[in-house]
Amino acid sequence: MKKLLIVAYCLFNLSLSGQNTVGLLQYDEGSFEGYTLFSPINTGTTYLVDNCGSIINLWQSNFKPGLIAYLREDGSLIRTGRIQTTFNAGGSGGRLEIFSWEGNLKWANNFTDLQIQTHHDIALLPNGNILLLLWEKHSYDDAIAKGKNPDLVSVEDGMWSEKIWEIKTLPDDQFEIVWEWNSWDHIVQDINQEAEGFGIVSEHPEKFNINYPPLSQSPDWMHMNSIDYNEELDQILLSSRNFNEIFIIDHSTTTEEAKTGTGGKYGKGGDILYRWGNPSTYNLGTTDDQKLYGQHDAHWIDYGLPGEGNILIFNNGFGRPGVILASTLEEITPDLDGDGFYELNENNIFGPQETVWTYPDSLTNDFYEGRISGSQRLGNGNTLVCLGRSGKFLELTETEDVVWQYQSPVSLEGPIPQGANAQGTEVFKIQKYGYDYQAFEGRNTSPSGPVEINPNPDICHTTSINSLEDSNRISIYPNPFTEVLNVQVSSNMELDLEIYNQLGRTVFSCPIKNKLTLENLNLKPGLYFIQISDSRSKYLKVSTLIKL
């Protein structure tokens, strides 16, 4: 028995925005065929849905997300969880969980104590290890010894640096830290000559200015909110909301080298290799040079996709000058030579000056999310967008046409009914996986219905049909047909046959075993779809049918 991907069909240009308030709103020709993974912020369930919004799989945790989940090629779900801790800030996590495809908890551990706390995002490495983002708490005295302005740090709360752990999971819920980096080791400051890291800030773009941002006493100094890994460069990309800036550091160093400014493939240890978005953080440039405003989800576009190697950023627009509240997607090509080194321009600022692509091309408050949110370049060149606060997902073509829309139907108490207003449906960011993603190989990916309660009648059919049968064992003839249609199945099992029209309405159904001859179906001439499935609603064949 061999596995075969059998293509079914969708009624394209399907717009449901007039009748659906949640779930699928639009599904047009040109959308990328695959499955979308999302973890609603207010519940413990992670969903994988097809383009029709039907559930392909789900995983249930006892913890709300903290804040992300990813699907590994082996079919396991890597998920962060939010637990009660002493770190009270947006994006708090504290827990990491690994579930099997079947939903069983395989591994879990808490990453929190009085000094550290995981938060926001993780990155999955090709070797199976995981990069964790952590806050590390430092006392008021430690901050002053580092050159922190006493007016910018709380005596009670101190301040938090950003730490990265690369961990290897071990049996029995154990783990090993195999690599470590900390922003605390890469400080510059210009207010205390006796303190560590004293220097001229503008001459050290490779360091973090401990006294930025100005006027802020929040212990959450940098508020990193995303982490990504580039295997080809062996580099890590970070996003800091408070700095309105993205950073790239070297991953090829040892942990000891990562504490210094020397060593590693690029010779700079754990210092910053590249930064972009707001040069005022290192006392260069003006407000005109600032590009990012409270951004999220900075990541490299995967190799093999349009724009490969570029960096894609959801620029939230929080604090953007002017009266318009507007978000944008920013795609940039860093000034990178062939060996992975980044170059400063004549003003000692990292380029580029202009983006490769910005969406939308003019600011509008119709496209605005003040926090969370993300994007992803897809295999057909489309761009997937998560409007995080509203929990709305969009897919844009390369010509910026919207071809797919989905509104998360999961609120504080779980799924809500169709027709209800979407409130409390926040989602941090999402991921879409094509049908050829290895996680789906040999697994049942039959849809089991929409996420929302009391959905509208199913009028959508995707190409997400994985069959464990050889399609040659099912014959439908003649096609086109006039009055008589024959269906032959090389199986002794009783199967279900269904014919539905272009509106997705069933016009004929019956059981079938071995061979069935259908006469006088009383169908008007036109295009129909025929579906054959087993008792588990596992699609064995779906194809077009033409009545003359």
VOVEXSE-105504 format. One record per residue (C-alpha): residue in one letter; residue number from 0; x, y, z. Coordinates in Angstrom, 3 decimals, decimal comma, m for minus. Each point is the difference from the previous one (the first is absolute). Layout:
BEGIN
<"a" NUM <X Y Z>>
...
This chain:
BEGIN
<"m" 0 <0,000 0,000 0,000>>
<"k" 1 <1,475 3,330 m0,949>>
<"k" 2 <m0,769 3,512 1,131>>
<"l" 3 <m1,400 2,306 m2,656>>
<"l" 4 <m1,017 3,635 0,116>>
<"i" 5 <m3,281 0,242 m1,850>>
<"v" 6 <m1,076 3,458 m1,043>>
<"a" 7 <m3,515 1,150 0,781>>
<"y" 8 <m1,523 3,317 m0,900>>
<"c" 9 <m1,265 3,119 1,644>>
<"l" 10 <m2,693 2,381 m1,068>>
<"f" 11 <2,379 2,890 m0,567>>
<"n" 12 <m0,896 3,634 0,444>>
<"l" 13 <m1,872 m1,138 3,080>>
<"s" 14 <m0,769 3,121 2,035>>
<"l" 15 <m1,844 m0,554 3,247>>
<"s" 16 <0,605 3,389 1,571>>
<"g" 17 <m3,672 0,866 m0,324>>
<"q" 18 <m1,204 m3,017 1,951>>
<"n" 19 <2,891 m1,184 2,182>>
<"t" 20 <1,288 2,040 2,928>>
<"v" 21 <2,607 m2,564 1,045>>
<"g" 22 <1,868 m2,862 m1,640>>
<"l" 23 <0,432 0,098 m3,767>>
<"l" 24 <m0,838 3,366 m1,556>>
<"q" 25 <1,572 m0,302 m3,447>>
<"y" 26 <1,673 m2,714 m2,089>>
<"d" 27 <0,970 0,985 m3,532>>
<"e" 28 <1,978 m1,542 m2,797>>
<"g" 29 <3,704 0,705 0,452>>
<"s" 30 <0,126 m0,676 3,727>>
<"f" 31 <2,774 m2,288 1,235>>
<"e" 32 <m1,291 m3,503 0,676>>
<"g" 33 <1,020 m1,207 3,416>>
<"y" 34 <m0,794 m0,100 3,700>>
<"t" 35 <0,144 2,950 2,396>>
<"l" 36 <1,176 m0,437 3,608>>
<"f" 37 <m1,178 2,451 2,648>>
<"s" 38 <m0,109 0,173 3,792>>
<"p" 39 <m2,668 2,380 1,332>>
<"i" 40 <1,511 1,995 2,849>>
<"n" 41 <m2,914 m0,543 2,371>>
<"t" 42 <m0,319 m3,802 m0,157>>
<"g" 43 <2,162 m3,095 0,329>>
<"t" 44 <m0,868 m1,487 m3,405>>
<"t" 45 <2,163 0,217 m3,125>>
<"y" 46 <m1,826 m0,486 m3,316>>
<"l" 47 <1,084 m1,144 m3,447>>
<"v" 48 <m2,616 0,924 m2,615>>
<"d" 49 <m0,267 m0,304 m3,759>>
<"n" 50 <m0,886 2,816 m2,385>>
<"c" 51 <m3,696 m0,600 0,661>>
<"g" 52 <0,536 0,504 3,717>>
<"s" 53 <m0,630 m3,661 0,785>>
<"i" 54 <2,016 m1,645 2,757>>
<"i" 55 <2,780 m2,303 m1,187>>
<"n" 56 <1,422 m0,519 3,487>>
<"l" 57 <0,030 1,613 3,421>>
<"w" 58 <2,066 m0,238 3,157>>
<"q" 59 <m1,324 0,683 3,481>>
<"s" 60 <2,227 1,408 2,751>>
<"n" 61 <m0,790 0,957 3,571>>
<"f" 62 <1,753 3,309 m0,596>>
<"k" 63 <m0,699 3,013 m2,166>>
<"p" 64 <2,753 0,680 m2,566>>
<"g" 65 <3,031 1,970 0,918>>
<"l" 66 <m0,325 0,932 m2,877>>
<"i" 67 <0,781 m2,325 m2,918>>
<"a" 68 <m0,135 m3,513 m1,452>>
<"y" 69 <1,784 m1,584 m2,974>>
<"l" 70 <m0,431 m3,309 m1,804>>
<"r" 71 <3,107 m2,122 m0,463>>
<"e" 72 <0,636 m2,152 m3,052>>
<"d" 73 <m0,511 m3,122 2,124>>
<"g" 74 <m3,567 1,131 0,728>>
<"s" 75 <0,612 1,073 3,593>>
<"l" 76 <m1,223 3,343 1,290>>
<"i" 77 <2,477 2,214 1,854>>
<"r" 78 <m2,046 2,325 2,160>>
<"t" 79 <0,716 2,630 2,628>>
<"g" 80 <m2,242 0,411 3,038>>
<"r" 81 <m0,811 2,880 2,312>>
<"i" 82 <0,293 m0,603 3,736>>
<"q" 83 <m0,278 2,296 2,998>>
<"t" 84 <3,374 1,574 0,768>>
<"t" 85 <1,602 3,087 1,526>>
<"f" 86 <0,727 1,385 m3,485>>
<"n" 87 <m3,080 2,088 m0,679>>
<"a" 88 <0,238 1,223 m3,580>>
<"g" 89 <m1,561 m0,561 m3,390>>
<"g" 90 <1,121 m3,187 m1,721>>
<"s" 91 <0,738 m1,880 3,209>>
<"g" 92 <0,399 m3,753 m0,383>>
<"g" 93 <1,996 m2,228 2,314>>
<"r" 94 <m0,757 m3,442 m1,438>>
<"l" 95 <0,914 m2,132 m3,011>>
<"e" 96 <m2,027 m3,030 m1,117>>
<"i" 97 <0,365 m2,593 m2,765>>
<"f" 98 <m3,077 m1,906 m1,177>>
<"s" 99 <m0,232 m2,916 m2,409>>
<"w" 100 <m2,167 0,322 m3,121>>
<"e" 101 <m2,622 m2,005 1,883>>
<"g" 102 <m0,084 2,622 2,785>>
<"n" 103 <1,948 m1,841 2,688>>
<"l" 104 <2,357 2,056 2,163>>
<"k" 105 <3,465 m1,455 m0,647>>
<"w" 106 <2,235 2,520 1,803>>
<"a" 107 <m0,451 3,071 2,198>>
<"n" 108 <2,025 2,251 2,260>>
<"n" 109 <m0,384 3,362 1,695>>
<"f" 110 <2,577 2,686 m0,721>>
<"t" 111 <m0,625 2,488 2,761>>
<"d" 112 <1,235 0,920 3,453>>
<"l" 113 <0,755 3,260 1,812>>
<"q" 114 <2,756 0,833 m2,506>>
<"i" 115 <m1,092 m1,249 m3,434>>
<"q" 116 <m3,152 m0,360 m2,093>>
<"t" 117 <m0,631 m1,147 m3,579>>
<"h" 118 <m2,197 2,271 m2,063>>
<"h" 119 <m1,576 0,683 m3,395>>
<"d" 120 <1,703 m2,242 m2,551>>
<"i" 121 <2,291 m2,953 m0,709>>
<"a" 122 <1,943 m1,196 m3,053>>
<"l" 123 <0,360 m3,617 m1,120>>
<"l" 124 <3,484 m0,959 m1,173>>
<"p" 125 <0,768 m2,560 m2,735>>
<"n" 126 <1,868 m2,192 2,500>>
<"g" 127 <m3,130 m0,362 2,132>>
<"n" 128 <1,081 2,486 2,656>>
<"i" 129 <m2,139 2,973 1,002>>
<"l" 130 <0,913 3,661 0,501>>
<"l" 131 <m1,785 1,571 2,970>>
<"l" 132 <m0,416 3,713 0,706>>
<"l" 133 <0,299 0,797 3,725>>
<"w" 134 <m0,085 3,014 2,246>>
<"e" 135 <2,714 0,091 2,664>>
<"k" 136 <m0,571 2,204 3,019>>
<"h" 137 <2,736 2,290 1,335>>
<"s" 138 <m0,101 2,002 3,210>>
<"y" 139 <0,064 3,778 0,235>>
<"d" 140 <3,601 m0,140 1,239>>
<"d" 141 <1,058 m2,232 m2,890>>
<"a" 142 <m1,620 2,382 m2,475>>
<"i" 143 <1,769 3,031 1,475>>
<"a" 144 <3,310 m1,875 m0,122>>
<"k" 145 <m0,633 m0,497 m3,721>>
<"g" 146 <m0,434 3,744 m0,524>>
<"k" 147 <m3,781 0,218 0,101>>
<"n" 148 <m1,377 3,454 0,711>>
<"p" 149 <m1,422 m0,252 3,558>>
<"d" 150 <m3,078 1,927 m1,155>>
<"l" 151 <m0,772 m2,736 m2,519>>
<"v" 152 <m0,041 m3,015 2,305>>
<"s" 153 <m2,318 m1,000 2,814>>
<"v" 154 <1,551 m0,867 3,372>>
<"e" 155 <m2,652 m2,649 0,559>>
<"d" 156 <m0,209 m1,510 m3,485>>
<"g" 157 <3,514 0,421 m1,372>>
<"m" 158 <0,229 m0,728 m3,719>>
<"w" 159 <m0,086 m2,989 m2,321>>
<"s" 160 <2,511 m0,888 m2,669>>
<"e" 161 <m0,725 m2,316 m2,925>>
<"k" 162 <1,506 m3,470 0,013>>
<"i" 163 <m0,010 m2,808 m2,585>>
<"w" 164 <0,368 m3,650 0,896>>
<"e" 165 <0,463 m2,713 m2,568>>
<"i" 166 <m1,322 m3,136 1,642>>
<"k" 167 <0,101 m3,667 m0,881>>
<"t" 168 <m2,960 m1,940 1,352>>
<"l" 169 <0,827 m3,193 1,882>>
<"p" 170 <m2,122 m2,914 1,235>>
<"d" 171 <m2,149 0,361 3,128>>
<"d" 172 <m0,760 3,691 m0,622>>
<"q" 173 <3,629 0,991 0,448>>
<"f" 174 <2,077 2,347 m2,157>>
<"e" 175 <3,544 1,137 m0,592>>
<"i" 176 <1,080 3,599 m0,704>>
<"v" 177 <2,446 m0,345 m2,887>>
<"w" 178 <0,477 3,711 m0,827>>
<"e" 179 <m0,750 3,307 1,677>>
<"w" 180 <0,021 3,726 m0,804>>
<"n" 181 <m0,979 3,047 2,085>>
<"s" 182 <m0,460 3,653 m0,967>>
<"w" 183 <1,404 0,874 3,449>>
<"d" 184 <3,464 m0,916 m1,296>>
<"h" 185 <m0,157 2,549 m2,833>>
<"i" 186 <m0,669 3,358 1,633>>
<"v" 187 <1,108 3,532 m0,784>>
<"q" 188 <m0,791 3,098 2,067>>
<"d" 189 <1,231 3,600 0,205>>
<"i" 190 <m1,055 1,254 3,435>>
<"n" 191 <2,361 m1,719 2,464>>
<"q" 192 <3,713 m0,130 m0,757>>
<"e" 193 <0,575 m2,369 2,904>>
<"a" 194 <m2,594 m2,515 m1,152>>
<"e" 195 <0,348 m2,828 m2,464>>
<"g" 196 <m0,416 0,728 m3,706>>
<"f" 197 <0,701 3,731 0,130>>
<"g" 198 <0,527 1,484 m3,449>>
<"i" 199 <m1,412 2,129 m2,777>>
<"v" 200 <m3,261 m1,693 m0,871>>
<"s" 201 <m0,012 1,093 m3,650>>
<"e" 202 <3,375 m1,689 m0,514>>
<"h" 203 <m1,289 m3,366 1,190>>
<"p" 204 <m2,931 m1,130 m2,145>>
<"e" 205 <1,017 m3,557 0,933>>
<"k" 206 <m1,156 0,613 3,593>>
<"f" 207 <m3,336 0,630 1,744>>
<"n" 208 <m0,399 3,431 1,616>>
<"i" 209 <m1,108 m0,855 3,533>>
<"n" 210 <m1,612 3,438 0,355>>
<"y" 211 <m2,292 m0,391 m2,973>>
<"p" 212 <m2,932 0,491 m0,178>>
<"p" 213 <0,080 3,411 1,692>>
<"l" 214 <m2,471 0,831 2,789>>
<"s" 215 <m0,968 m3,655 0,477>>
<"q" 216 <0,195 m1,649 3,428>>
<"s" 217 <m1,583 m3,275 m1,099>>
<"p" 218 <1,997 m3,041 1,131>>
<"d" 219 <m0,808 m1,543 m3,404>>
<"w" 220 <2,886 1,891 m1,569>>
<"m" 221 <0,008 m1,292 m3,595>>
<"h" 222 <m3,175 m2,069 m0,375>>
<"m" 223 <1,236 m2,415 m2,634>>
<"n" 224 <m3,026 m1,542 m1,688>>
<"s" 225 <1,319 m2,309 m2,728>>
<"i" 226 <2,960 m2,244 m0,752>>
<"d" 227 <0,967 m1,674 m3,282>>
<"y" 228 <2,916 m2,089 m1,244>>
<"n" 229 <1,810 m0,030 m3,354>>
<"e" 230 <1,733 m3,337 m0,561>>
<"e" 231 <2,011 1,137 m3,035>>
<"l" 232 <1,517 2,969 1,877>>
<"d" 233 <m0,132 m1,597 3,475>>
<"q" 234 <m1,458 3,243 1,316>>
<"i" 235 <m2,873 0,942 2,314>>
<"l" 236 <m2,488 2,801 m0,652>>
<"l" 237 <m1,683 1,806 2,903>>
<"s" 238 <m2,684 2,685 0,208>>
<"s" 239 <m0,171 2,566 2,825>>
<"r" 240 <m3,271 1,874 0,325>>
<"n" 241 <1,390 2,543 2,480>>
<"f" 242 <2,981 0,803 m2,214>>
<"n" 243 <m2,136 0,015 m3,184>>
<"e" 244 <2,833 m1,963 m1,503>>
<"i" 245 <1,078 m3,423 m1,230>>
<"f" 246 <3,387 m1,600 0,753>>
<"i" 247 <2,087 m2,821 m1,451>>
<"i" 248 <2,578 m1,881 2,072>>
<"d" 249 <2,401 m2,862 m0,695>>
<"h" 250 <m1,017 m3,520 1,007>>
<"s" 251 <3,296 m1,639 m1,018>>
<"t" 252 <1,764 1,113 3,198>>
<"t" 253 <0,601 m2,047 3,101>>
<"t" 254 <m1,871 1,098 3,108>>
<"e" 255 <3,208 1,576 1,314>>
<"e" 256 <0,584 1,864 m3,260>>
<"a" 257 <m3,626 1,167 0,067>>
<"k" 258 <0,793 1,939 3,195>>
<"t" 259 <2,687 1,995 m1,812>>
<"g" 260 <0,512 2,081 m3,134>>
<"t" 261 <2,346 m2,448 m1,697>>
<"g" 262 <m0,194 m3,497 m1,441>>
<"g" 263 <m2,439 m1,916 m2,142>>
<"k" 264 <m0,354 m0,151 m3,760>>
<"y" 265 <m0,362 3,769 m0,259>>
<"g" 266 <2,641 0,939 2,563>>
<"k" 267 <m2,295 2,083 2,222>>
<"g" 268 <m0,934 m2,495 2,665>>
<"g" 269 <m3,452 0,795 1,347>>
<"d" 270 <0,010 3,640 m1,107>>
<"i" 271 <m2,613 1,296 m2,416>>
<"l" 272 <0,811 m0,833 m3,631>>
<"y" 273 <m2,879 2,009 m1,461>>
<"r" 274 <m2,802 2,243 1,197>>
<"w" 275 <m2,736 1,894 m1,805>>
<"g" 276 <m3,040 2,105 0,700>>
<"n" 277 <1,043 2,777 2,370>>
<"p" 278 <3,615 1,306 0,000>>
<"s" 279 <m0,814 2,442 2,803>>
<"t" 280 <0,451 m2,973 2,356>>
<"y" 281 <3,735 0,445 m0,545>>
<"n" 282 <m0,181 3,810 m0,210>>
<"l" 283 <0,093 0,291 m3,770>>
<"g" 284 <m2,610 1,197 m2,427>>
<"t" 285 <m3,157 2,008 0,579>>
<"t" 286 <m3,682 m0,801 0,250>>
<"d" 287 <m0,028 m0,019 m3,800>>
<"d" 288 <2,315 m3,016 0,089>>
<"q" 289 <m2,296 m2,076 2,188>>
<"k" 290 <m1,729 m2,752 m1,980>>
<"l" 291 <m1,568 m2,287 2,617>>
<"y" 292 <m2,667 0,718 2,601>>
<"g" 293 <m0,764 m2,736 2,528>>
<"q" 294 <0,604 m2,739 m2,599>>
<"h" 295 <m0,489 m3,770 0,376>>
<"d" 296 <0,909 m3,245 m1,758>>
<"a" 297 <3,259 0,934 m1,725>>
<"h" 298 <1,185 m3,051 m1,937>>
<"w" 299 <1,964 m1,065 m3,038>>
<"i" 300 <m1,994 m1,098 m3,039>>
<"d" 301 <0,785 m3,675 m0,518>>
<"y" 302 <2,353 m0,977 m2,774>>
<"g" 303 <m1,775 m1,221 m3,103>>
<"l" 304 <m2,816 2,545 0,400>>
<"p" 305 <m0,427 3,351 m1,767>>
<"g" 306 <2,100 2,509 1,929>>
<"e" 307 <2,185 m2,723 1,505>>
<"g" 308 <2,494 1,317 2,538>>
<"n" 309 <m1,816 3,311 0,399>>
<"i" 310 <m1,393 0,974 3,391>>
<"l" 311 <m3,764 0,372 0,398>>
<"i" 312 <m1,366 2,066 2,894>>
<"f" 313 <m3,471 0,852 1,279>>
<"n" 314 <0,468 3,698 0,739>>
<"n" 315 <m2,833 0,675 2,442>>
<"g" 316 <0,231 3,777 m0,279>>
<"f" 317 <m0,343 0,534 3,751>>
<"g" 318 <1,367 3,520 0,625>>
<"r" 319 <0,338 0,794 m3,694>>
<"p" 320 <0,043 3,797 m0,502>>
<"g" 321 <m3,170 1,548 m1,334>>
<"v" 322 <m3,667 m0,346 0,705>>
<"i" 323 <m0,580 m3,247 m1,900>>
<"l" 324 <0,189 m3,267 1,907>>
<"a" 325 <1,390 m2,321 m2,663>>
<"s" 326 <1,949 m3,250 m0,211>>
<"t" 327 <2,160 m1,128 m2,921>>
<"l" 328 <1,824 m3,086 m1,168>>
<"e" 329 <3,656 0,796 m0,688>>
<"e" 330 <2,256 m2,214 m2,116>>
<"i" 331 <3,668 0,999 m0,008>>
<"t" 332 <3,234 m1,242 m1,517>>
<"p" 333 <2,847 0,642 2,485>>
<"d" 334 <3,324 1,279 m1,314>>
<"l" 335 <1,660 m3,402 0,080>>
<"d" 336 <3,105 m1,158 m1,803>>
<"g" 337 <0,484 m3,511 m1,337>>
<"d" 338 <1,566 m1,218 3,236>>
<"g" 339 <m2,800 1,057 2,345>>
<"f" 340 <1,531 3,275 1,218>>
<"y" 341 <m2,092 3,178 0,303>>
<"e" 342 <1,305 3,409 m0,977>>
<"l" 343 <m0,615 3,436 1,499>>
<"n" 344 <m0,654 2,861 m2,413>>
<"e" 345 <1,901 3,275 m0,082>>
<"n" 346 <m2,056 1,258 2,960>>
<"n" 347 <0,861 m3,055 2,114>>
<"i" 348 <m3,605 m1,201 m0,318>>
<"f" 349 <m1,015 m3,426 m1,247>>
<"g" 350 <m2,059 0,021 m3,179>>
<"p" 351 <m2,118 m0,290 m1,940>>
<"q" 352 <m1,546 3,420 m0,348>>
<"e" 353 <m2,959 m1,383 m1,932>>
<"t" 354 <m2,059 m3,142 0,319>>
<"v" 355 <m0,344 m2,611 m2,737>>
<"w" 356 <m3,737 m0,118 0,648>>
<"t" 357 <m2,404 1,824 2,277>>
<"y" 358 <m3,656 m0,851 0,460>>
<"p" 359 <m2,155 1,963 m0,277>>
<"d" 360 <1,857 2,574 m2,062>>
<"s" 361 <m1,791 2,845 1,787>>
<"l" 362 <m0,849 0,239 3,686>>
<"t" 363 <m3,576 m0,770 0,930>>
<"n" 364 <m1,752 m0,636 3,289>>
<"d" 365 <m1,882 m2,814 m1,731>>
<"f" 366 <3,176 m2,058 0,453>>
<"y" 367 <1,102 0,454 3,604>>
<"e" 368 <0,854 m2,274 2,903>>
<"g" 369 <1,800 1,738 2,858>>
<"r" 370 <1,617 m3,144 1,371>>
<"i" 371 <0,746 m3,693 m0,643>>
<"s" 372 <m0,681 m1,138 m3,655>>
<"g" 373 <2,217 m1,515 m2,679>>
<"s" 374 <0,451 m1,084 m3,602>>
<"q" 375 <1,424 m2,837 m2,115>>
<"r" 376 <1,097 m0,362 m3,629>>
<"l" 377 <m1,642 m3,057 m1,545>>
<"g" 378 <1,083 m2,472 m2,648>>
<"n" 379 <m1,982 1,612 m2,828>>
<"g" 380 <1,336 3,488 0,783>>
<"n" 381 <m3,041 1,074 2,003>>
<"t" 382 <0,420 1,602 3,418>>
<"l" 383 <m1,998 m1,181 2,999>>
<"v" 384 <m0,905 2,643 2,581>>
<"c" 385 <m1,169 m0,376 3,587>>
<"l" 386 <m1,757 3,063 1,396>>
<"g" 387 <0,641 m1,072 3,541>>
<"r" 388 <m2,270 2,064 2,196>>
<"s" 389 <m3,067 m0,752 m2,087>>
<"g" 390 <1,064 m3,571 m0,800>>
<"k" 391 <m0,625 0,529 m3,712>>
<"f" 392 <2,125 m1,733 m2,641>>
<"l" 393 <0,520 1,257 m3,559>>
<"e" 394 <1,837 m1,346 m3,012>>
<"l" 395 <1,342 2,428 m2,595>>
<"t" 396 <1,140 m0,822 m3,518>>
<"e" 397 <3,125 1,543 m1,483>>
<"t" 398 <m2,312 2,599 m1,554>>
<"e" 399 <m1,395 0,686 3,499>>
<"d" 400 <m3,451 m1,445 m0,627>>
<"v" 401 <m1,603 m1,619 3,034>>
<"v" 402 <m0,874 m3,602 m0,912>>
<"w" 403 <m0,656 m1,576 3,407>>
<"q" 404 <m1,424 1,316 3,264>>
<"y" 405 <m0,675 m1,797 3,252>>
<"q" 406 <m1,200 1,367 3,320>>
<"s" 407 <1,032 m1,989 3,059>>
<"p" 408 <m3,218 m1,222 1,627>>
<"v" 409 <1,639 m0,713 3,366>>
<"s" 410 <m0,632 2,382 2,889>>
<"l" 411 <0,521 m0,062 3,761>>
<"e" 412 <m2,325 m2,955 0,532>>
<"g" 413 <1,039 m1,906 m3,113>>
<"p" 414 <m1,719 m0,198 m3,404>>
<"i" 415 <m2,896 2,405 m0,542>>
<"p" 416 <m3,091 m0,438 m2,207>>
<"q" 417 <m0,138 1,042 m3,601>>
<"g" 418 <m1,662 3,412 m0,178>>
<"a" 419 <1,473 1,215 3,294>>
<"n" 420 <2,323 2,989 0,155>>
<"a" 421 <3,690 m0,907 0,190>>
<"q" 422 <1,246 1,297 3,348>>
<"g" 423 <2,947 m1,227 2,060>>
<"t" 424 <1,295 m1,900 m3,050>>
<"e" 425 <3,655 1,091 0,166>>
<"v" 426 <2,676 m2,132 m1,671>>
<"f" 427 <3,735 0,730 0,340>>
<"k" 428 <0,966 m1,206 m3,493>>
<"i" 429 <m0,714 m2,916 m2,318>>
<"q" 430 <1,763 m2,465 m2,294>>
<"k" 431 <m1,235 m1,583 m3,216>>
<"y" 432 <1,371 m3,324 m1,234>>
<"g" 433 <m0,366 m1,361 m3,534>>
<"y" 434 <m1,409 m3,461 m0,616>>
<"d" 435 <3,494 m1,270 m0,786>>
<"y" 436 <1,274 0,852 3,490>>
<"q" 437 <1,470 m3,175 1,423>>
<"a" 438 <m2,114 0,124 3,168>>
<"f" 439 <m3,057 m1,072 m2,020>>
<"e" 440 <1,604 m2,992 m1,673>>
<"g" 441 <m2,084 m3,108 0,626>>
<"r" 442 <m2,375 1,733 2,415>>
<"n" 443 <m3,751 0,384 m0,087>>
<"t" 444 <m0,651 3,595 m1,004>>
<"s" 445 <m3,706 m0,332 m0,684>>
<"p" 446 <m1,844 3,155 1,110>>
<"s" 447 <m2,365 m0,429 2,948>>
<"g" 448 <m2,040 3,192 m0,261>>
<"p" 449 <0,448 3,689 0,895>>
<"v" 450 <1,325 1,272 3,320>>
<"e" 451 <m2,995 2,235 0,674>>
<"i" 452 <m3,250 m1,139 1,602>>
<"n" 453 <m3,100 m0,335 m2,221>>
<"p" 454 <1,852 0,562 m3,259>>
<"n" 455 <m1,780 0,879 m3,199>>
<"p" 456 <m0,564 m2,924 m2,393>>
<"d" 457 <3,222 m1,218 m1,558>>
<"i" 458 <0,380 1,569 m3,444>>
<"c" 459 <3,769 m0,246 m0,193>>
<"h" 460 <2,235 m2,850 m1,139>>
<"t" 461 <3,786 0,232 m0,044>>
<"t" 462 <2,700 m1,980 m1,716>>
<"s" 463 <1,059 m1,434 3,364>>
<"i" 464 <m0,790 m3,597 m0,849>>
<"n" 465 <2,601 m2,545 1,139>>
<"s" 466 <m0,878 m3,467 m1,183>>
<"l" 467 <1,401 m3,304 1,156>>
<"e" 468 <m1,463 m1,647 m3,092>>
<"d" 469 <1,198 m0,092 m3,589>>
<"s" 470 <m2,417 2,118 m2,028>>
<"n" 471 <0,165 m2,534 m2,830>>
<"r" 472 <m2,067 m2,291 2,218>>
<"i" 473 <m2,963 2,365 m0,389>>
<"s" 474 <m1,408 0,505 m3,498>>
<"i" 475 <m2,694 2,503 m0,988>>
<"y" 476 <m1,242 m0,227 m3,615>>
<"p" 477 <m1,012 1,371 m2,363>>
<"n" 478 <0,950 3,535 0,926>>
<"p" 479 <m1,533 2,161 m1,399>>
<"f" 480 <m3,239 m2,040 0,191>>
<"t" 481 <m3,561 0,428 m1,211>>
<"e" 482 <m2,460 m2,373 1,659>>
<"v" 483 <2,066 m2,897 1,374>>
<"l" 484 <2,980 0,231 2,349>>
<"n" 485 <2,073 m2,982 1,159>>
<"v" 486 <2,102 m0,047 3,153>>
<"q" 487 <2,233 m3,010 0,667>>
<"v" 488 <1,972 m0,545 3,209>>
<"s" 489 <2,599 m2,753 0,502>>
<"s" 490 <m1,034 m0,561 3,604>>
<"n" 491 <m2,365 m2,245 1,914>>
<"m" 492 <m0,705 2,739 2,538>>
<"e" 493 <m3,168 2,002 m0,192>>
<"l" 494 <0,889 3,596 m0,767>>
<"d" 495 <m1,952 3,242 m0,203>>
<"l" 496 <m0,565 1,820 m3,283>>
<"e" 497 <m1,097 3,608 m0,150>>
<"i" 498 <m0,553 2,388 m2,891>>
<"y" 499 <m0,196 3,720 0,699>>
<"n" 500 <m0,471 3,028 m2,209>>
<"q" 501 <2,108 3,142 m0,395>>
<"l" 502 <m1,654 1,555 3,045>>
<"g" 503 <1,157 m2,915 2,112>>
<"r" 504 <m3,530 m1,375 0,423>>
<"t" 505 <m0,456 m3,755 m0,067>>
<"v" 506 <m2,201 m1,044 m2,926>>
<"f" 507 <0,408 m3,772 0,285>>
<"s" 508 <1,432 m2,480 2,487>>
<"c" 509 <m0,025 m3,752 0,500>>
<"p" 510 <2,170 m2,881 1,216>>
<"i" 511 <2,233 m1,821 m2,465>>
<"k" 512 <1,688 m3,413 0,021>>
<"n" 513 <1,961 m1,323 m2,973>>
<"k" 514 <m2,005 1,495 m2,905>>
<"l" 515 <m2,906 2,396 m0,266>>
<"t" 516 <m1,927 1,070 m3,097>>
<"l" 517 <m1,888 3,271 0,365>>
<"e" 518 <m2,827 0,791 m2,412>>
<"n" 519 <m2,392 2,897 m0,272>>
<"l" 520 <1,770 2,135 2,590>>
<"n" 521 <m2,203 2,907 m1,030>>
<"l" 522 <2,950 2,399 m0,015>>
<"k" 523 <0,037 3,114 m2,132>>
<"p" 524 <2,955 0,320 m2,398>>
<"g" 525 <3,007 1,537 1,685>>
<"l" 526 <3,004 m0,555 2,273>>
<"y" 527 <m0,313 m2,200 3,084>>
<"f" 528 <2,359 m1,630 2,491>>
<"i" 529 <m0,056 m3,643 1,011>>
<"q" 530 <1,445 m1,157 3,309>>
<"i" 531 <0,622 m3,544 1,238>>
<"s" 532 <0,934 m0,571 3,632>>
<"d" 533 <0,212 m2,789 2,530>>
<"s" 534 <m1,813 m0,343 3,321>>
<"r" 535 <2,523 2,301 1,680>>
<"s" 536 <m0,791 2,746 m2,545>>
<"k" 537 <3,454 m0,593 m1,412>>
<"y" 538 <m0,108 1,285 m3,563>>
<"l" 539 <1,084 m2,669 m2,484>>
<"k" 540 <m0,794 1,956 m3,127>>
<"v" 541 <m1,371 3,416 m0,829>>
<"s" 542 <m0,202 1,168 m3,593>>
<"t" 543 <m1,955 2,121 m2,423>>
<"l" 544 <m3,020 m1,363 m1,803>>
<"i" 545 <m1,555 1,498 m3,119>>
<"k" 546 <m3,640 m0,606 m0,943>>
<"l" 547 <m0,771 0,686 m3,667>>
